[in-house]
């Protein structure tokens, strides 16, 4: 992997490490569970997923620099978002009491919907980049590809914007 895993982790998951620290701190302080804490725990648990996928792909002989390896930066950039979505949905399930209630709350939660949209849209952009010839053959290109795919800043901005509009 020649350091690419570290470059991708820091460029794609750096903020998740800080959010995970926040969640651990909240747990030790003994406060009530919040959606933000659940989101942070999910992001923290999502950190290791890309390492496993990257290693398994390389062992399986996938050309991680070619078109067929487009999903590698996707998982480095967004596995934390996937973990946050799962953790957020589980939090809502506990809070609402039913999966239907949780799903309804989820679909009306702007941060969760923005996060889901990112998870669905980003792989298409990465695939197009690879089809058009981009290849992360240097550490700089590896970091650039992962940073561009890492749109994890959008859900908090959406949450901030919605709170401002509602005057909360």
Order of alpha helices (4+ residues) and beta strands (2+ residues): alpha-alpha-alpha-alpha-alpha-alpha-alpha-alpha
